[in-house]
Amino acid sequence: MAIRVPPLSVVAQDYNKQHEDDDVPENPPHEAAVRYARDAIAARFPDWFVTGNVCIYWERGNTKDYRAPDLFVVKEPLTEPVRQVYQLWKQPPVAFALEVGSRTTFRQDVGPKVELYQEKVKAAEYCHIDLDRGRKRFWRLGPSGYEEIAPEPNGRLRSLELALELDLEDDLLRVYTFDGERLRSHEESEQQLEVTEQRLEVTEQRLEATEQQLAEEARQRQEAEQQAEAEARRRQEAEERAAELERQIAELRAQRADPDGSSP
């Protein structure tokens, strides 16, 4: 017998009904942490499906049971566009899921909910960050279910699915490569690009000024060389004229000494 899947409007209504008590805007730290993680990972992997706050359903016809992580990543191509919900029986498996808990979000379910992610969502990796307590926990799906993974020696949580590391630094969520380079969000990348462009513009201006200075120095050097050549010619001409005068004076002296030309 075919199982009837309710329309998306019904799904949305059911979601709103279940969240009447916790339909409160995210607080700034929570929102900033989630936005940074999404943007940084999406910028790192533009061909992957990176999203968040989208309901993940795992059972056909059941709109009451779901999870909506702050962030989740699907590495394989989607079978169809995701518009409102993510249906696991249609789409590829979730590779990585992240939830950022905070009491000030007024959420009722701020705990890790490990069992749901292990048994229902079946995300290959699941990370839970508690901003209020500064705690971070990480699980990886193994043959016997989820295994909690201890931090690396550097204190960061290593994701093999993402080939990245996550950490809390000064109550801020940060994502790093294995080599220790911190990922930038789209916003940070744009800001860095703007700074780089400004630096390039300044460098180009300095280069142009240097080229103009070098051109001016070359012009002055050429003029100096031309002046030196002209001076050398004038000096040579003066020396030639002096030699000619000396020759003429010598002749005159010779004529005076022997006016009749009788000298032997």
HELIX and SHEET records of a PDB file:
HELIX    1   1 LEU A    8  GLN A   18  1                                  11    
HELIX    2   2 PRO A   28  ARG A   44  1                                  17    
HELIX    3   3 ARG A  103  THR A  105  5                                   3    
HELIX    4   4 VAL A  114  LEU A  116  1                                   3    
HELIX    5   5 TYR A  117  VAL A  121  3                                   5    
HELIX    6   6 HIS A  186  ALA A  257  1                                  72    
SHEET    1   A 6 PHE A  49  THR A  51  0                                        
SHEET    2   A 6 LEU A  71  VAL A  74 -1                                        
SHEET    3   A 6 PHE A  96  GLY A 101 -1                                        
SHEET    4   A 6 GLU A 125  ASP A 130  1                                        
SHEET    5   A 6 ARG A 135  GLY A 142 -1                                        
SHEET    6   A 6 GLY A 145  GLU A 148 -1                                        
SHEET    1   B 2 CYS A  55  TYR A  57  0                                        
SHEET    2   B 2 VAL A  85  GLN A  87  1                                        
SHEET    1   C 3 LEU A 157  SER A 159  0                                        
SHEET    2   C 3 LEU A 164  GLU A 169 -1                                        
SHEET    3   C 3 LEU A 172  THR A 177 -1                                        
END                                                                             
